[in-house]
Amino acid sequence: MNSGTYANIHVIGLGGTGANVIQALMESKKTAELLSKEDFHMACMALDVADGDLSALQASYKETIAKMQEKGVPVDRLWLKTLNVKFNTPNALFEFMEKYDNYLLKEGIVVNNYKPWIESSASIPPLAGGVGRMRALSKAVYDLNYYHYVELNGVMSVFKDKVLTSKYQPVVMIVFGLGGGTGSGLIFDFCRHLRSKLGSAVPIVGLAVLPSSADDLLARGAAPYAALTEAELLFNRGVNDRVAKTFGEAYRNPFTALFFLPLDPVYNNKSSLISAKRELDDAITDILNVFMNFDLADLLSRVGSNNDFGSNWVHSIEYLRVRYPIEDYLRYLQQYLKFTEMAGSFMKTKKDLLSSVNEILKLRVDESRELFRSHLVSIGDYRAETFDREVDDLLHRGGRYDGELRRQIKGLEDFIAYYNDKWSKPFKTMQFPVDSVENAIVQNMARWREEVSQLSKTYDDFQRNFPSYANEFENSVTASKAFTSGQLRQLRSYMNLLALINTAIETIHNYLRAKFVADELRIRYSKDESIVGRRAVNLSDTELVPLFKAASTMLTRPETEVKMIEQFLPGIRLVKKNVESRYKEQSEEGESIARQLTEKETEEKRVTSDADRIRVDLSGKKRQLSRRAERLKTEMAVLGEKAAEYEQSSRGLKAELELMTGLEKNLETTAQYRKDLVAMVSQLTELNTMMSGIISTESFFERVVELSENEQLKIMQRILQEEEETLRGDGILKEIVDKDRFKDMVKSFVRIFSVANYAGLSDSYRSDMMWATVGIPTGLWDQDMQVMLSSTLNPFSSVEASKSISIRQIPQVNTWTITFLIILAKARADQIEKFTSMRNDAEAVRKSEKSMFRSFLLEQGVQDPSDYVNKLEASPVPRAPREVT
C-alpha cells in the first residue's frame, strides 16, 4: 500500500521544539512526495511565545508552497498556521489572571478559593526568548490568548475543520519539548481545548522530547521534572479518575497516547546540542511517516490512555532506519562504467603524447651514438665492424642497464595496478560458455592483466608479444557475436591501456640507451669547449632528463599527474628551445653553403664559357681556365654534399621541432589533454564522493548495509548486458541481494535496541508490553529475522517474550530503507534515565520559585503533584463536583 493510505497525520508543534519539527517536516523530501499524491493533505499548527522559530518555519512553509506551485501540486493540500501567544502589556495579563476562574466557570470548571498564580508582583521576563522555562507563565499566556483574545480560538477551529475533512483516519500529533517552558507549560490546557473541538473520534497523540545533559539547568531539571510529575495526574488512569472526580470531567486525560523520545543519546553521539536537535527533528519526521504507514488503531488500543497501566504509563520510542542503497549503487556503477570508458579514451590520447616523447628520445639515441662514433674517430679508435658491440658493452657494463630498466618498469607497476583494478570489475562480470569466442577473449584479457601486473618480470615477453596480442584481439572480436556494445567498449578501452604500456616500455628503453651513452660522452667530452663538445656534455641534463620526467609524470595516477604537470612543462619548453636554436643554426649554415654553392656554380659557368670562347690556346689561358673549372666542380661537389647533409639535418630538426611544438601545445593548460586529465580527476572525485555518500551516514538513527563485491558485480553485469530494466523491484530481491549477508548486517545494527538507554530509559526497565513495527520488503523478513528482533528485546521482558513482544511488518516508507519503530511500553516515570538527575536539579530550585515551573491544576491550588498523587492513591474516591451549566 502507498504511504498515507492508513491515516492522515496532522501535526501541532508547541514551543521551539514543536516548531522546529514542523519545519523539518516541511523540508522533508518524503513530505513533498506525499503532497504530490492524490487524496493526501496535511494541516499543521505551531504555537510559541518567542518569534524566532516561528519566523523560520513560516519562511520554510512559503518555500514549500512555491515548490508545490512549480510542480503543479494543489497548494491546499498543505495548511500551516503559526501563532505567537503573547500579551499586550503585563497589566493585561495580571488583569486576566484575576478573572481567570470566571472564564473556567463558563467551561463548567468550578474553582474553589481561586488564587492567581501570576500576580502583579511577579517578574515577567522579555518574551522574545521564550518564558525562561517558567511553565506557569506559559500556561497563563496561553489561557489569556485562548479565552480573552479571539485569534487562537479561531485558528484551532480552522485546524479542526482541516483535520475532519481527511479522507483517511485523521490523527493529530502534538510535538513539544518536555524541558521547554512554553510547550510543556501549555500542553495540558491546549490539549483539553483541542479535544473539546475535535470530539472523541480523532486520536490525539503526544510526542514529548526528553531533555539532554547539555540543556541548561532549568530545562533539564525543574521544568521537565514538574511536567513528568503532572503527567502522572493524567496518564495514571486511577489517579486521573480521582482528579476528574475531584475537579470535574474537564480534567479527564484528553490524550489518546503519549510517547517519549530521548535527546541525550543523540547529543552524546553528536557532541553538539544544535546538531543533535536537528537530527532528532529529522527522526521525528521519519517516525511520523512510519505512523502514517500502518493502522494505528492496533497500537493505540494497546498503549493508549484508555488502558489502566497505573504508574507504568511511560511509553518510549526507539527508531532506526537501515538503508540498503541498491539504487544508489546502480547509479554509482553506471557512472563507474562511464569512467572506465573515459579512461580508455584517455589512455589512447596519453599514448599518442608518449609516442611523441618516445620519437624524440629515439633521435637522442641516434645523436648520442653519432657523438660517440665521432669521438672514437677523433682518437683513431673507431672500427665500423665493432662499433655496435662497443655501444652495447657500454650500456650493459656492470649490469647497470638491466638493473635500471627493471627499476623503472617496477615504478610503472603502480600506474598499471591502479588502472588494472579499475577494469577488474567489468571483466569479472563477462561470463560466456567455455567453448565460445567471447570466453576466449575474456580469458586472454585476464592473462594479459596478470602479465602486466608483474611487468618488471614479464616486460620482455610482453613487448615481444604485444603486436600478436593486438592482432589476436581484433580477429577474435570480429568473429564474436555475443558481446554487447557496452562490453566491447570496456574491452577496447583496456586494449588502449595495454598499447600505452607497450609504448611506455619502449620509451624507458630509449631513455636509458640515450642516457647511458650521454653519461659516457660527458666524461669523454668534458674538456672539449667546441659546440659539439658542449652538446655532448649537456645532452643528458638539458634534454634527456626533462623528456623522461615528462614521460614519467604521464605514467602516474591522474590525481598525481594533475598536480605535477606544470613542473615538467618548463623542461619541455627548454628542449623545444634547444631544438629550435639548432634548427635555426642548421638552416643558417645550410643557407650559407647554398649561397657558396650558387656562387661556385656561377663562377664555374663563367670560367667554362670563357674557356669555350678561346679557339686557339697559344698563351695557355684556356688550359688554366679548364683547370680552374675542374677545381670549381670539385668544390661544388663538396659543397653539394654539405648542402645535402645540412638539408637532411634541417628536415630532421624541423620534424623534431614540430614534434616538440605539438607536445608542448598538447600539454598546455587549454589543451584537450589537460581538459581530459582534469575531467578524469573530477570524475574520480565524483565517484569517491558518490561511494562515500552511499556507504556512510552522519545520522544517529541510520545505518547503511554496504553491498558486497558479488552483489555489485551482479548489478554491473546487468548494466553491461543492457538489462537494466531487470534491476527494479522483485528482480533485485531474487537475483541480486545476498539475503544471508543482509540478515547478518541487520542483526548487528538491531543490537542497539538491546540497550534501554537508546530509548531514554534506565537499565531497570522491565515490561510485559513492547511493540515493534518493521517496514521492510516482504522477501527480506522471515521467521529468523522475527526471532532475532524478539531476542534482542527479550532482556526487557518481565514475562515470556511471545506474550510481551508484538512485532508487525508494515509497508516500506522509502524504497530500500528498512525502518524499525520500537515502543518500549509501560515504564514508570522514575525509570526514565534522566529522572533522578531531573529531580535533583529541581530540588536545587528555591521553594518560593518552584510554583513557576508548574502548570497542571495550578488554578485548583495543587502545589506539589507528587504529594498530591500520594494523597489521591491513599484516599477514597471523592464525589464529583456539581456541574455548572
Salt bridges, closest charged atoms under 4 A:
GLU33 OE2 - LYS30 NZ 3.12
ASP39 OD2 - LYS167 NZ 2.75
ASP51 OD1 - LYS86 NZ 3.02
GLU107 OE1 - ARG192 NH2 3.32
GLU107 OE2 - HIS193 NE2 3.25
GLU151 OE2 - LYS81 NZ 3.99
ASP161 OD1 - LYS160 NZ 3.52
ASP189 OD2 - LYS139 NZ 2.80
ASP189 OD1 - ARG192 NH1 3.24
ASP215 OD1 - LYS277 NZ 3.76
ASP216 OD2 - ARG133 NH2 2.65
GLU230 OE1 - ARG135 NH2 2.79
GLU230 OE2 - ARG854 NE 2.57
ASP241 OD1 - ARG237 NE 3.90
ASP241 OD1 - ARG252 NH1 2.32
GLU249 OE2 - ARG252 NH2 2.90
ASP264 OD2 - LYS834 NZ 2.96
GLU279 OE1 - LYS270 NZ 3.50
ASP286 OD2 - ARG321 NH1 2.26
ASP298 OD1 - ARG302 NE 3.42
ASP298 OD2 - ARG808 NE 3.16
ASP328 OD2 - ARG323 NH1 3.40
ASP328 OD1 - ARG331 NH2 2.26
GLU341 OE2 - ARG489 NE 2.92
GLU359 OE2 - LYS362 NZ 3.34
GLU367 OE1 - ARG364 NH1 3.75
GLU367 OE2 - ARG535 NE 2.59
GLU367 OE2 - ARG582 NH2 3.59
GLU370 OE2 - ARG373 NH2 2.50
ASP388 OD1 - ARG369 NH2 2.55
ASP392 OD1 - HIS396 ND1 3.34
GLU404 OE2 - ARG407 NH2 2.63
GLU413 OE1 - LYS410 NZ 3.33
ASP414 OD1 - ARG557 NH2 3.18
ASP461 OD1 - ARG464 NH2 2.22
GLU474 OE2 - ARG492 NH1 2.93
GLU506 OE2 - LYS362 NZ 3.23
ASP519 OD2 - LYS515 NZ 3.09
GLU520 OE1 - ARG397 NH1 3.49
GLU520 OE2 - ARG524 NE 2.95
ASP541 OD1 - ARG522 NH2 3.33
GLU543 OE1 - ARG364 NE 2.48
GLU543 OE2 - ARG535 NH1 2.68
GLU561 OE1 - LYS350 NZ 2.75
GLU566 OE2 - ARG674 NH2 2.72
GLU603 OE2 - ARG628 NH2 2.26
GLU604 OE2 - LYS633 NZ 3.97
ASP610 OD2 - ARG606 NH1 3.48
ASP610 OD1 - ARG613 NH2 2.38
ASP617 OD2 - ARG623 NH1 3.92
GLU635 OE1 - LYS600 NZ 2.76
GLU647 OE2 - ARG651 NH1 3.11
GLU656 OE2 - ARG364 NH2 2.01
GLU664 OE2 - ARG573 NE 3.20
GLU664 OE1 - LYS576 NZ 2.81
GLU702 OE2 - ARG321 NE 2.94
GLU702 OE2 - ARG323 NE 3.40
GLU709 OE2 - LYS428 NZ 2.88
GLU711 OE1 - ARG741 NH1 3.59
GLU735 OE1 - ARG718 NH2 2.08
ASP768 OD1 - LYS826 NZ 2.85
ASP782 OD2 - LYS743 NZ 2.11
ASP784 OD2 - LYS747 NZ 3.22
ASP830 OD1 - ARG828 NE 2.97
ASP841 OD2 - ARG220 NE 3.48
GLU849 OE2 - ARG846 NH2 2.37
GLU859 OE1 - LYS139 NZ 3.10
